[in-house]
Amino acid sequence: MDNIIGIISGGKDITLVGTAHVSRESRDSVHKIIEELKPDVVGVELCQKRFDSLTKPAMSDKNITNTISKSDFKHLIFQTLLTWYEQRIAKNVKVDVGSEMLEAIKIASKNNIPIALLDRDITATMSRLLNGLSTYEKVQLFFDIFRSLSDKVSEEDIEKLKEHNTVDALIDELGESSPVLKKVLLDERDEYIANQIGGIKEKKVVAFLGAAHIKGVKKILVEGVKEKIVININKKQSHSKLILPSIFVIILLLGFVKSLQTLISMIFYWAVATMSGAFLGGLLSLSNPLSILLGVLFAPILFVIDNAVYSSKVESSMRKVKESDLLRLGDIVSVKGIYSNNLTRILLTFSAVKIMTVAGLIIGLISMASLLM
């Protein structure tokens, strides 16, 4: 099989196995590979969080509201979207997401073989991705994911994604269309995975990785593993975030210079515009009245307090999100489905309040500026 590569690195015998995370063939071949190679360690492309989600029994009635309310909603939207996408593909080919990784874990445990988690924490990856993408690229990613689901994906299509020529072409295309996506999702994780493999003490290792990581990880291992990566996930401070607040302050100062009455009128216009936007956002998402009220009250000071976040936190406390909401994301195929799932309903509250408040912000700035004419 051209998706299995054996290399010698750092005195270790390492076998890299390229998989597709919704592939029946990948899942079925795991047992044979481990039995034949009899490794000292089985590595899987998982972080601790993803390992726990795969191995811990799913409890559809378990309440995860507290976890949701503490999350960064912008990151949660992308994680939910990607989970939904994977579940939709998995339903199409009738294979559970990550089934090959779970199979590797089961076989290794059955044979008392240690398991090595090789991937970077999913939260760190999402943070770096969202901090690196521009607003335009984020919107483009949303549409690309939705557009890709319009094409029927077969098991044969999934298996082709493990072939070297196909993988290389897709990686090159990704590098051209979105360098940030390639850097965060592939290049950085290739280096992290290679360093994790390099840190394994045992001599014979079999590592199950997504096919897209095989070439990069092999290259790094052959060239020599570098020092362990220190992941810095601090958010980049963008000067662009200061543009609107600066315009707001400048207009207020000009209004004050013109007259006290102008300044008062400006503040009134600002409050009405932003509060109206937040109110409409709450209505569009059919949020709880208390969520709407909080979003509206905090709207005029959105430069200081993100009203959409607080509105969403209240909404999450009103809607008890269960694991079943997460497990059923793949069932959502319509707007009605979004409204019927408590998790997506909370994220809808965040998105709608955020978008409509910003729309109100822009209208408010225009109205304020008109008073200077």
KANORSUL-V109176 format. One record per pair of residues at least 12 apart in sequence whose C-alpha atoms are under 10 Angstrom apart, sorted by the first residue. I is the first residue (numbers start at 0). GAP is how many residues later the second one is. If there is no record, write none. Layout:
# KANORSUL-V109176
i->I gap->GAP
i->I gap->GAP
This chain:
# KANORSUL-V109176
i->0 gap->16
i->0 gap->17
i->0 gap->161
i->0 gap->162
i->1 gap->15
i->1 gap->16
i->1 gap->160
i->1 gap->161
i->1 gap->162
i->2 gap->13
i->2 gap->14
i->2 gap->15
i->2 gap->16
i->2 gap->159
i->2 gap->160
i->2 gap->161
i->2 gap->206
i->2 gap->207
i->2 gap->208
i->2 gap->211
i->2 gap->212
i->3 gap->12
i->3 gap->13
i->3 gap->14
i->3 gap->15
i->3 gap->29
i->3 gap->158
i->3 gap->202
i->3 gap->203
i->3 gap->204
i->3 gap->207
i->3 gap->210
i->4 gap->12
i->4 gap->13
i->4 gap->201
i->4 gap->209
i->4 gap->210
i->4 gap->213
i->5 gap->199
i->5 gap->200
i->5 gap->212
i->6 gap->211
i->6 gap->214
i->6 gap->215
i->7 gap->195
i->7 gap->196
i->7 gap->210
i->7 gap->213
i->7 gap->214
i->8 gap->188
i->8 gap->189
i->8 gap->194
i->8 gap->209
i->8 gap->211
i->8 gap->212
i->8 gap->213
i->8 gap->214
i->8 gap->215
i->8 gap->216
i->9 gap->187
i->9 gap->188
i->9 gap->189
i->9 gap->191
i->9 gap->193
i->9 gap->211
i->9 gap->212
i->9 gap->214
i->9 gap->215
i->10 gap->187
i->10 gap->190
i->10 gap->191
i->10 gap->192
i->10 gap->193
i->11 gap->185
i->11 gap->186
i->11 gap->188
i->11 gap->189
i->11 gap->190
i->11 gap->191
i->11 gap->192
i->11 gap->193
i->12 gap->26
i->12 gap->27
i->12 gap->189
i->12 gap->190
i->12 gap->191
i->12 gap->192
i->12 gap->193
i->13 gap->25
i->13 gap->27
i->13 gap->183
i->13 gap->184
i->13 gap->189
i->13 gap->190
i->13 gap->191
i->13 gap->192
i->13 gap->193
i->13 gap->204
i->13 gap->207
i->14 gap->18
i->14 gap->22
i->14 gap->24
i->14 gap->27
i->14 gap->28
i->14 gap->189
i->14 gap->190
i->14 gap->191
i->14 gap->192
i->14 gap->193
i->14 gap->203
i->15 gap->27
i->15 gap->189
i->15 gap->190
i->15 gap->191
i->15 gap->192
i->15 gap->193
i->15 gap->194
i->15 gap->195
i->15 gap->197
i->15 gap->198
i->15 gap->199
i->15 gap->201
i->15 gap->202
i->16 gap->12
i->16 gap->13
i->16 gap->16
i->16 gap->26
i->16 gap->27
i->16 gap->145
i->16 gap->189
i->16 gap->190
i->16 gap->191
i->16 gap->192
i->16 gap->193
i->16 gap->194
i->16 gap->196
i->16 gap->197
i->17 gap->143
i->17 gap->144
i->17 gap->145
i->17 gap->146
i->17 gap->189
i->17 gap->190
i->17 gap->191
i->17 gap->192
i->17 gap->193
i->17 gap->194
i->17 gap->195
i->17 gap->196
i->17 gap->197
i->18 gap->26
i->18 gap->79
i->18 gap->81
i->18 gap->82
i->18 gap->139
i->18 gap->140
i->18 gap->142
i->18 gap->143
i->18 gap->144
i->18 gap->189
i->18 gap->190
i->18 gap->191
i->18 gap->192
i->18 gap->193
i->18 gap->194
i->18 gap->195
i->19 gap->77
i->19 gap->78
i->19 gap->79
i->19 gap->80
i->19 gap->81
i->19 gap->138
i->19 gap->139
i->19 gap->140
i->19 gap->141
i->19 gap->142
i->19 gap->188
i->19 gap->189
i->19 gap->190
i->19 gap->191
i->19 gap->192
i->20 gap->65
i->20 gap->69
i->20 gap->74
i->20 gap->75
i->20 gap->76
i->20 gap->77
i->20 gap->78
i->20 gap->79
i->20 gap->80
i->20 gap->137
i->20 gap->188
i->20 gap->189
i->20 gap->190
i->21 gap->64
i->21 gap->65
i->21 gap->67
i->21 gap->68
i->21 gap->69
i->21 gap->70
i->21 gap->71
i->21 gap->72
i->21 gap->73
i->21 gap->74
i->21 gap->75
i->21 gap->76
i->21 gap->77
i->21 gap->78
i->21 gap->133
i->21 gap->136
i->21 gap->137
i->22 gap->67
i->22 gap->70
i->22 gap->71
i->22 gap->72
i->22 gap->73
i->22 gap->74
i->22 gap->75
i->22 gap->76
i->22 gap->77
i->22 gap->132
i->22 gap->133
i->22 gap->134
i->22 gap->135
i->22 gap->136
i->22 gap->138
i->22 gap->139
i->23 gap->66
i->23 gap->69
i->23 gap->70
i->23 gap->71
i->23 gap->72
i->23 gap->75
i->23 gap->76
i->23 gap->131
i->23 gap->134
i->23 gap->135
i->24 gap->70
i->24 gap->75
i->24 gap->130
i->24 gap->133
i->24 gap->134
i->25 gap->72
i->25 gap->73
i->25 gap->74
i->25 gap->75
i->25 gap->77
i->25 gap->133
i->25 gap->136
i->25 gap->182
i->26 gap->68
i->26 gap->69
i->26 gap->71
i->26 gap->72
i->26 gap->73
i->26 gap->74
i->26 gap->75
i->26 gap->76
i->26 gap->77
i->27 gap->71
i->27 gap->72
i->27 gap->75
i->27 gap->76
i->28 gap->71
i->28 gap->74
i->28 gap->75
i->29 gap->70
i->29 gap->71
i->29 gap->72
i->29 gap->73
i->29 gap->74
i->29 gap->75
i->29 gap->77
i->29 gap->178
i->30 gap->69
i->30 gap->72
i->30 gap->73
i->30 gap->75
i->30 gap->76
i->30 gap->77
i->31 gap->75
i->32 gap->71
i->32 gap->173
i->33 gap->70
i->33 gap->73
i->33 gap->74
i->33 gap->77
i->33 gap->79
i->33 gap->172
i->34 gap->72
i->34 gap->73
i->34 gap->76
i->36 gap->167
i->36 gap->168
i->36 gap->169
i->37 gap->70
i->37 gap->73
i->37 gap->75
i->37 gap->166
i->37 gap->167
i->37 gap->168
i->38 gap->69
i->38 gap->74
i->38 gap->75
i->38 gap->163
i->38 gap->164
i->38 gap->165
i->38 gap->166
i->38 gap->167
i->38 gap->168
i->39 gap->68
i->39 gap->72
i->39 gap->73
i->39 gap->74
i->39 gap->75
i->39 gap->161
i->39 gap->162
i->39 gap->163
i->39 gap->164
i->39 gap->165
i->39 gap->166
i->40 gap->67
i->40 gap->71
i->40 gap->72
i->40 gap->73
i->40 gap->74
i->40 gap->75
i->40 gap->156
i->40 gap->159
i->40 gap->160
i->40 gap->161
i->40 gap->162
i->40 gap->163
i->40 gap->164
i->40 gap->165
i->40 gap->166
i->41 gap->62
i->41 gap->63
i->41 gap->65
i->41 gap->66
i->41 gap->67
i->41 gap->71
i->41 gap->72
i->41 gap->73
i->41 gap->74
i->41 gap->75
i->41 gap->76
i->41 gap->162
i->41 gap->163
i->41 gap->164
i->41 gap->165
i->41 gap->166
i->42 gap->58
i->42 gap->61
i->42 gap->62
i->42 gap->65
i->42 gap->71
i->42 gap->72
i->42 gap->73
i->42 gap->74
i->42 gap->75
i->42 gap->76
i->42 gap->150
i->42 gap->153
i->42 gap->154
i->42 gap->157
i->42 gap->162
i->42 gap->163
i->42 gap->164
i->42 gap->165
i->42 gap->166
i->43 gap->56
i->43 gap->57
i->43 gap->58
i->43 gap->60
i->43 gap->61
i->43 gap->71
i->43 gap->72
i->43 gap->73
i->43 gap->74
i->43 gap->75
i->43 gap->149
i->43 gap->162
i->43 gap->163
i->43 gap->164
i->43 gap->165
i->43 gap->166
i->44 gap->53
i->44 gap->56
i->44 gap->71
i->44 gap->72
i->44 gap->73
i->44 gap->74
i->44 gap->75
i->44 gap->144
i->44 gap->148
i->44 gap->162
i->44 gap->163
i->44 gap->164
i->44 gap->165
i->44 gap->168
i->45 gap->52
i->45 gap->55
i->45 gap->56
i->45 gap->70
i->45 gap->71
i->45 gap->72
i->45 gap->73
i->45 gap->74
i->45 gap->75
i->45 gap->76
i->45 gap->147
i->45 gap->162
i->45 gap->163
i->46 gap->69
i->46 gap->70
i->46 gap->71
i->46 gap->72
i->46 gap->73
i->46 gap->74
i->46 gap->75
i->46 gap->76
i->47 gap->69
i->47 gap->70
i->47 gap->71
i->47 gap->72
i->47 gap->73
i->47 gap->74
i->48 gap->71
i->48 gap->72
i->48 gap->73
i->48 gap->74
i->49 gap->48
i->49 gap->67
i->49 gap->69
i->49 gap->71
i->49 gap->72
i->50 gap->47
i->50 gap->50
i->50 gap->51
i->50 gap->54
i->50 gap->66
i->53 gap->43
i->53 gap->44
i->53 gap->45
i->53 gap->47
i->53 gap->48
i->53 gap->51
i->54 gap->46
i->54 gap->47
i->54 gap->50
i->54 gap->51
i->57 gap->265
i->57 gap->266
i->57 gap->269
i->58 gap->263
i->58 gap->264
i->58 gap->265
i->58 gap->268
i->59 gap->262
i->59 gap->263
i->59 gap->264
i->59 gap->265
i->59 gap->266
i->59 gap->267
i->59 gap->268
i->60 gap->259
i->60 gap->260
i->60 gap->261
i->60 gap->262
i->60 gap->263
i->60 gap->264
i->61 gap->258
i->61 gap->259
i->61 gap->260
i->61 gap->261
i->61 gap->262
i->62 gap->257
i->62 gap->258
i->62 gap->259
i->62 gap->260
i->62 gap->261
i->62 gap->262
i->63 gap->252
i->63 gap->256
i->63 gap->257
i->63 gap->258
i->63 gap->259
i->63 gap->260
i->63 gap->261
i->63 gap->262
i->63 gap->279
i->64 gap->248
i->64 gap->251
i->64 gap->252
i->64 gap->253
i->64 gap->254
i->64 gap->255
i->64 gap->256
i->64 gap->257
i->64 gap->258
i->64 gap->277
i->64 gap->278
i->65 gap->247
i->65 gap->250
i->65 gap->251
i->65 gap->254
i->65 gap->255
i->66 gap->249
i->66 gap->254
i->67 gap->244
i->67 gap->245
i->67 gap->248
i->67 gap->249
i->67 gap->252
i->67 gap->253
i->67 gap->254
i->67 gap->275
i->67 gap->278
i->67 gap->279
i->68 gap->240
i->68 gap->241
i->68 gap->243
i->68 gap->244
i->68 gap->245
i->68 gap->246
i->68 gap->247
i->68 gap->248
i->68 gap->252
i->68 gap->277
i->69 gap->243
i->69 gap->246
i->70 gap->238
i->70 gap->242
i->71 gap->51
i->71 gap->55
i->71 gap->237
i->72 gap->235
i->72 gap->236
i->72 gap->239
i->72 gap->240
i->72 gap->273
i->72 gap->274
i->72 gap->277
i->72 gap->278
i->73 gap->52
i->73 gap->53
i->73 gap->56
i->73 gap->235
i->73 gap->273
i->73 gap->276
i->73 gap->277
i->74 gap->48
i->74 gap->51
i->74 gap->52
i->74 gap->54
i->74 gap->55
i->74 gap->56
i->75 gap->47
i->75 gap->50
i->75 gap->267
i->75 gap->268
i->75 gap->271
i->76 gap->266
i->76 gap->267
i->76 gap->269
i->76 gap->270
i->76 gap->271
i->76 gap->273
i->76 gap->274
i->77 gap->48
i->77 gap->51
i->77 gap->52
i->77 gap->60
i->77 gap->63
i->77 gap->64
i->78 gap->43
i->78 gap->44
i->78 gap->47
i->79 gap->246
i->79 gap->249
i->79 gap->263
i->79 gap->264
i->79 gap->267
i->80 gap->61
i->80 gap->64
i->80 gap->65
i->80 gap->248
i->80 gap->249
i->80 gap->263
i->81 gap->60
i->81 gap->63
i->82 gap->14
i->82 gap->243
i->82 gap->244
i->82 gap->246
i->82 gap->247
i->83 gap->61
i->83 gap->242
i->83 gap->243
i->83 gap->244
i->83 gap->245
i->83 gap->246
i->83 gap->247
i->83 gap->248
i->83 gap->249
i->84 gap->60
i->84 gap->61
i->84 gap->63
i->84 gap->64
i->84 gap->244
i->84 gap->245
i->85 gap->12
i->85 gap->243
i->85 gap->244
i->86 gap->240
i->86 gap->241
i->86 gap->242
i->86 gap->243
i->86 gap->244
i->86 gap->245
i->87 gap->61
i->87 gap->241
i->87 gap->242
i->87 gap->243
i->87 gap->244
i->87 gap->245
i->88 gap->60
i->88 gap->63
i->88 gap->64
i->88 gap->65
i->88 gap->66
i->88 gap->69
i->88 gap->241
i->89 gap->63
i->89 gap->65
i->89 gap->240
i->90 gap->239
i->90 gap->240
i->91 gap->60
i->91 gap->61
i->91 gap->62
i->91 gap->63
i->91 gap->238
i->92 gap->59
i->92 gap->60
i->92 gap->61
i->92 gap->62
i->92 gap->63
i->92 gap->64
i->92 gap->65
i->93 gap->60
i->93 gap->61
i->94 gap->60
i->99 gap->108
i->99 gap->109
i->100 gap->107
i->100 gap->108
i->100 gap->109
i->103 gap->102
i->103 gap->103
i->103 gap->104
i->113 gap->88
i->114 gap->90
i->114 gap->91
i->114 gap->92
i->115 gap->80
i->115 gap->81
i->115 gap->84
i->115 gap->89
i->115 gap->90
i->115 gap->91
i->116 gap->76
i->116 gap->79
i->116 gap->80
i->116 gap->90
i->117 gap->71
i->117 gap->72
i->117 gap->74
i->117 gap->75
i->117 gap->76
i->117 gap->77
i->117 gap->78
i->117 gap->79
i->117 gap->89
i->117 gap->90
i->117 gap->91
i->118 gap->70
i->118 gap->71
i->118 gap->72
i->118 gap->73
i->118 gap->74
i->118 gap->75
i->118 gap->76
i->118 gap->77
i->118 gap->90
i->119 gap->68
i->119 gap->69
i->119 gap->70
i->119 gap->71
i->119 gap->72
i->119 gap->73
i->119 gap->76
i->119 gap->111
i->120 gap->68
i->120 gap->110
i->122 gap->110
i->123 gap->60
i->123 gap->107
i->123 gap->108
i->123 gap->109
i->123 gap->110
i->124 gap->59
i->124 gap->60
i->124 gap->63
i->124 gap->64
i->124 gap->106
i->124 gap->108
i->125 gap->58
i->125 gap->59
i->125 gap->107
i->126 gap->57
i->126 gap->105
i->126 gap->106
i->126 gap->107
i->126 gap->108
i->127 gap->52
i->127 gap->53
i->127 gap->55
i->127 gap->56
i->127 gap->57
i->127 gap->103
i->127 gap->104
i->127 gap->105
i->127 gap->106
i->127 gap->107
i->127 gap->108
i->128 gap->51
i->128 gap->52
i->128 gap->53
i->128 gap->54
i->128 gap->55
i->128 gap->56
i->128 gap->104
i->129 gap->50
i->129 gap->51
i->129 gap->54
i->129 gap->105
i->130 gap->49
i->130 gap->102
i->130 gap->103
i->130 gap->104
i->130 gap->105
i->130 gap->106
i->130 gap->107
i->131 gap->47
i->131 gap->48
i->131 gap->49
i->131 gap->51
i->131 gap->52
i->131 gap->103
i->131 gap->104
i->132 gap->45
i->132 gap->46
i->132 gap->47
i->132 gap->48
i->133 gap->46
i->136 gap->40
i->136 gap->41
i->136 gap->43
i->136 gap->44
i->140 gap->37
i->140 gap->40
i->160 gap->49
i->160 gap->50
i->160 gap->51
i->161 gap->48
i->161 gap->49
i->161 gap->50
i->161 gap->52
i->162 gap->48
i->162 gap->49
i->163 gap->47
i->163 gap->48
i->163 gap->50
i->163 gap->51
i->165 gap->46
i->166 gap->44
i->166 gap->45
i->166 gap->46
i->166 gap->47
i->166 gap->48
i->167 gap->43
i->167 gap->44
i->167 gap->47
i->169 gap->42
i->170 gap->15
i->170 gap->41
i->170 gap->42
i->173 gap->12
i->184 gap->27
i->184 gap->28
i->185 gap->26
i->185 gap->27
i->185 gap->30
i->185 gap->31
i->186 gap->26
i->186 gap->29
i->186 gap->30
i->187 gap->28
i->187 gap->41
i->187 gap->43
i->188 gap->24
i->188 gap->27
i->188 gap->28
i->189 gap->19
i->189 gap->22
i->189 gap->23
i->189 gap->24
i->189 gap->25
i->189 gap->26
i->189 gap->27
i->189 gap->28
i->189 gap->29
i->189 gap->30
i->189 gap->31
i->190 gap->22
i->190 gap->25
i->190 gap->26
i->190 gap->27
i->190 gap->28
i->190 gap->29
i->190 gap->30
i->190 gap->34
i->190 gap->35
i->190 gap->36
i->190 gap->37
i->190 gap->38
i->191 gap->25
i->191 gap->28
i->191 gap->33
i->191 gap->34
i->191 gap->35
i->191 gap->36
i->191 gap->37
i->191 gap->38
i->191 gap->39
i->192 gap->14
i->192 gap->16
i->192 gap->20
i->192 gap->23
i->192 gap->24
i->192 gap->27
i->192 gap->28
i->192 gap->36
i->193 gap->19
i->193 gap->20
i->193 gap->22
i->193 gap->23
i->193 gap->24
i->193 gap->25
i->193 gap->26
i->193 gap->27
i->193 gap->28
i->193 gap->30
i->193 gap->31
i->193 gap->32
i->193 gap->34
i->194 gap->22
i->194 gap->25
i->194 gap->26
i->194 gap->29
i->194 gap->30
i->194 gap->31
i->194 gap->32
i->194 gap->33
i->194 gap->34
i->195 gap->29
i->195 gap->32
i->195 gap->33
i->196 gap->20
i->196 gap->24
i->196 gap->28
i->197 gap->22
i->197 gap->23
i->197 gap->26
i->197 gap->27
i->197 gap->28
i->197 gap->29
i->197 gap->30
i->198 gap->26
i->198 gap->28
i->198 gap->29
i->240 gap->62
i->241 gap->61
i->243 gap->59
i->243 gap->117
i->243 gap->118
i->243 gap->121
i->244 gap->57
i->244 gap->58
i->244 gap->59
i->246 gap->118
i->246 gap->122
i->247 gap->22
i->247 gap->55
i->247 gap->113
i->247 gap->114
i->247 gap->116
i->247 gap->117
i->247 gap->120
i->247 gap->121
i->249 gap->119
i->250 gap->12
i->250 gap->15
i->250 gap->114
i->250 gap->115
i->250 gap->117
i->250 gap->118
i->250 gap->120
i->250 gap->121
i->251 gap->12
i->251 gap->14
i->251 gap->15
i->251 gap->113
i->251 gap->116
i->251 gap->117
i->251 gap->120
i->253 gap->115
i->253 gap->117
i->253 gap->118
i->254 gap->12
i->254 gap->113
i->254 gap->114
i->254 gap->116
i->254 gap->117
i->257 gap->113
i->257 gap->114
i->261 gap->106
i->261 gap->109
i->261 gap->110
i->262 gap->105
i->262 gap->108
i->262 gap->109
i->264 gap->102
i->264 gap->103
i->264 gap->106
i->265 gap->98
i->265 gap->99
i->265 gap->101
i->265 gap->102
i->265 gap->103
i->265 gap->104
i->265 gap->105
i->265 gap->106
i->266 gap->33
i->266 gap->97
i->266 gap->101
i->267 gap->32
i->267 gap->96
i->267 gap->100
i->268 gap->92
i->268 gap->94
i->268 gap->95
i->268 gap->96
i->268 gap->97
i->268 gap->98
i->268 gap->99
i->268 gap->102
i->269 gap->29
i->269 gap->30
i->269 gap->31
i->269 gap->90
i->269 gap->91
i->269 gap->92
i->269 gap->93
i->269 gap->94
i->269 gap->95
i->269 gap->96
i->269 gap->97
i->269 gap->98
i->270 gap->25
i->270 gap->26
i->270 gap->27
i->270 gap->28
i->270 gap->29
i->270 gap->30
i->270 gap->89
i->270 gap->90
i->270 gap->93
i->271 gap->24
i->271 gap->27
i->271 gap->28
i->271 gap->88
i->271 gap->89
i->271 gap->91
i->271 gap->92
i->272 gap->26
i->272 gap->27
i->272 gap->83
i->272 gap->84
i->272 gap->85
i->272 gap->86
i->272 gap->87
i->272 gap->88
i->272 gap->89
i->272 gap->90
i->272 gap->91
i->272 gap->92
i->272 gap->94
i->273 gap->21
i->273 gap->22
i->273 gap->23
i->273 gap->24
i->273 gap->25
i->273 gap->26
i->273 gap->27
i->273 gap->28
i->273 gap->82
i->273 gap->83
i->273 gap->84
i->273 gap->85
i->273 gap->86
i->273 gap->87
i->273 gap->88
i->273 gap->89
i->273 gap->90
i->273 gap->91
i->274 gap->17
i->274 gap->18
i->274 gap->20
i->274 gap->21
i->274 gap->22
i->274 gap->23
i->274 gap->24
i->274 gap->25
i->274 gap->26
i->274 gap->81
i->274 gap->82
i->274 gap->85
i->274 gap->86
i->275 gap->20
i->275 gap->23
i->275 gap->80
i->275 gap->81
i->275 gap->83
i->275 gap->84
i->275 gap->85
i->276 gap->18
i->276 gap->19
i->276 gap->22
i->276 gap->75
i->276 gap->76
i->276 gap->77
i->276 gap->78
i->276 gap->79
i->276 gap->80
i->276 gap->81
i->276 gap->82
i->276 gap->83
i->276 gap->84
i->276 gap->86
i->276 gap->87
i->277 gap->14
i->277 gap->15
i->277 gap->16
i->277 gap->17
i->277 gap->18
i->277 gap->19
i->277 gap->20
i->277 gap->21
i->277 gap->22
i->277 gap->29
i->277 gap->30
i->277 gap->33
i->277 gap->74
i->277 gap->75
i->277 gap->76
i->277 gap->77
i->277 gap->78
i->277 gap->79
i->277 gap->80
i->277 gap->81
i->277 gap->82
i->277 gap->83
i->278 gap->12
i->278 gap->13
i->278 gap->14
i->278 gap->15
i->278 gap->16
i->278 gap->17
i->278 gap->18
i->278 gap->20
i->278 gap->73
i->278 gap->74
i->278 gap->77
i->278 gap->78
i->279 gap->12
i->279 gap->16
i->279 gap->72
i->279 gap->73
i->279 gap->75
i->279 gap->76
i->279 gap->77
i->279 gap->80
i->280 gap->14
i->280 gap->15
i->280 gap->27
i->280 gap->67
i->280 gap->68
i->280 gap->69
i->280 gap->70
i->280 gap->71
i->280 gap->72
i->280 gap->73
i->280 gap->74
i->280 gap->75
i->280 gap->76
i->281 gap->12
i->281 gap->13
i->281 gap->14
i->281 gap->26
i->281 gap->29
i->281 gap->30
i->281 gap->66
i->281 gap->67
i->281 gap->68
i->281 gap->69
i->281 gap->70
i->281 gap->71
i->281 gap->72
i->281 gap->74
i->281 gap->75
i->282 gap->66
i->282 gap->69
i->282 gap->70
i->283 gap->64
i->283 gap->65
i->283 gap->68
i->283 gap->69
i->283 gap->72
i->284 gap->53
i->284 gap->54
i->284 gap->60
i->284 gap->61
i->284 gap->62
i->284 gap->63
i->284 gap->64
i->284 gap->65
i->284 gap->66
i->284 gap->67
i->284 gap->68
i->285 gap->53
i->285 gap->59
i->285 gap->62
i->285 gap->63
i->285 gap->66
i->286 gap->24
i->286 gap->25
i->286 gap->27
i->286 gap->28
i->286 gap->31
i->286 gap->32
i->286 gap->58
i->286 gap->59
i->286 gap->61
i->286 gap->62
i->286 gap->63
i->286 gap->65
i->286 gap->66
i->287 gap->23
i->287 gap->24
i->287 gap->26
i->287 gap->27
i->287 gap->28
i->287 gap->30
i->287 gap->31
i->287 gap->61
i->288 gap->22
i->288 gap->25
i->288 gap->26
i->289 gap->21
i->289 gap->24
i->289 gap->25
i->289 gap->28
i->290 gap->16
i->290 gap->17
i->290 gap->19
i->290 gap->20
i->290 gap->21
i->290 gap->22
i->290 gap->23
i->290 gap->24
i->290 gap->25
i->290 gap->26
i->290 gap->27
i->290 gap->58
i->290 gap->62
i->291 gap->15
i->291 gap->16
i->291 gap->18
i->291 gap->19
i->291 gap->20
i->291 gap->22
i->291 gap->23
i->291 gap->57
i->291 gap->61
i->292 gap->18
i->293 gap->13
i->293 gap->14
i->293 gap->15
i->293 gap->16
i->293 gap->17
i->293 gap->18
i->293 gap->20
i->294 gap->12
i->294 gap->13
i->294 gap->14
i->294 gap->15
i->294 gap->16
i->294 gap->17
i->294 gap->19
i->294 gap->54
i->294 gap->55
i->294 gap->58
i->294 gap->59
i->294 gap->62
i->295 gap->12
i->295 gap->15
i->295 gap->57
i->295 gap->61
i->296 gap->14
i->297 gap->12
i->297 gap->13
i->298 gap->54
i->298 gap->55
i->298 gap->58
i->298 gap->59
i->298 gap->61
i->298 gap->62
i->299 gap->57
i->299 gap->60
i->299 gap->61
i->299 gap->64
i->301 gap->52
i->301 gap->55
i->301 gap->56
i->301 gap->59
i->305 gap->48
i->305 gap->51
i->306 gap->43
i->306 gap->46
i->306 gap->47
i->306 gap->50
i->307 gap->39
i->307 gap->41
i->307 gap->42
i->307 gap->43
i->307 gap->44
i->307 gap->45
i->307 gap->46
i->307 gap->47
i->307 gap->48
i->307 gap->49
i->308 gap->38
i->308 gap->40
i->308 gap->41
i->308 gap->42
i->308 gap->44
i->308 gap->45
i->309 gap->40
i->310 gap->35
i->310 gap->38
i->310 gap->39
i->310 gap->42
i->310 gap->43
i->311 gap->33
i->311 gap->34
i->311 gap->35
i->311 gap->36
i->311 gap->37
i->311 gap->38
i->311 gap->39
i->311 gap->41
i->312 gap->33
i->312 gap->36
i->312 gap->37
i->313 gap->32
i->314 gap->27
i->314 gap->30
i->314 gap->31
i->314 gap->32
i->314 gap->34
i->314 gap->35
i->315 gap->26
i->315 gap->27
i->315 gap->29
i->315 gap->30
i->315 gap->31
i->315 gap->33
i->316 gap->29
i->317 gap->24
i->317 gap->28
i->318 gap->22
i->318 gap->23
i->318 gap->24
i->318 gap->26
i->318 gap->27
i->319 gap->22
i->319 gap->23
i->320 gap->20
i->320 gap->21
i->320 gap->22
i->320 gap->23
i->320 gap->24
i->320 gap->25
i->321 gap->19
i->321 gap->20
i->321 gap->21
i->322 gap->20
i->323 gap->17
i->323 gap->18
i->323 gap->19
i->324 gap->15
i->324 gap->16
i->324 gap->17
i->324 gap->18
i->324 gap->19
i->325 gap->15
i->325 gap->16
i->325 gap->17
i->325 gap->18
i->327 gap->13
i->328 gap->12
i->328 gap->14
i->328 gap->15
i->331 gap->12
